[in-house]
């Protein structure tokens, strides 16, 4: 498949979960991929799996919450491949001590906002100039269904950070719409990823989360990657400022349309 043929794609959080699946899928569709993560060994494995399958990839270790790291990531991408066409700002954390407003510590709040919200901002800050030099591109920011409906299990810092991603995405989509840069958010529902399974560490917690999902199951990271691929591709050329809900019907069941 060649849906991203000739394109250079940057994926943060590429060591595992949605990021890994997306990096592999982007490469399988013809993109040259820059895999970015704070976890060096697993991220290197993602890049090695791409090259082992005949694709092109490099692995870069970076903290997305640090401006110098993200500036370096983007400049290295352009130096290595000559352009940047797709950026998937996917890296995120869900801290086990994230709870309600009363019990969540300030440090947990700052850490979560730093990675999940500031990390997306810094990605866009350096990706957009590179995309302008490349003739345009597609930015995908990972948000979450909890930014739209709230979480059954209290996780106030995570939910607030993902709400920030939605707002940031919409504004940048409007600002850059006539510069051939599309900016969309991907809103996964509850997924069978290590991140969420560690949080929902009992059968009771898992059942409580699934009772809200009309499909009655957790989503898979590979399903999110397919949605990200569509947003990255020219098939979504008239799509910008959208919050793409890939949530097993959860938001359809709980969000009331505006009247």
Number of C-alpha atoms within 10 A of each C-alpha: 10 13 18 23 15 12 23 27 28 28 25 34 27 32 26 22 21 26 30 27 20 29 33 24 21 32 28 20 19 19 25 27 30 27 31 32 25 17 16 14 12 16 25 21 17 24 26 17 16 23 17 11 11 11 19 19 26 19 23 22 18 21 19 30 22 15 18 12 17 24 17 14 26 24 17 14 24 18 10 12 15 13 21 29 26 29 26 30 29 29 27 24 16 19 18 13 14 23 18 13 13 7 11 16 14 12 10 18 21 13 18 26 23 20 22 30 28 21 25 29 23 21 28 25 15 17 27 24 13 21 23 17 14 16 13 22 27 27 29 27 29 27 32 28 23 22 19 18 15 16 15 13 14 15 22 21 26 29 25 18 24 27 21 19 26 24 15 20 27 17 13 20 24 14 12 16 17 10 14 15 23 28 31 28 30 27 24 24 23 24 20 15 15 11 16 16 14 13 17 17 10 10 9 10 14 17 13 13 18 18 13 18 21 14 13 14 19 17 19 17 19 17 15 24 22 16 17 25 22 14 27 27 20 14 11 13 15 9 15 23 20 18 24 18 21 19 23 21 15 21 19 13 12 13 10 9 6 4 3
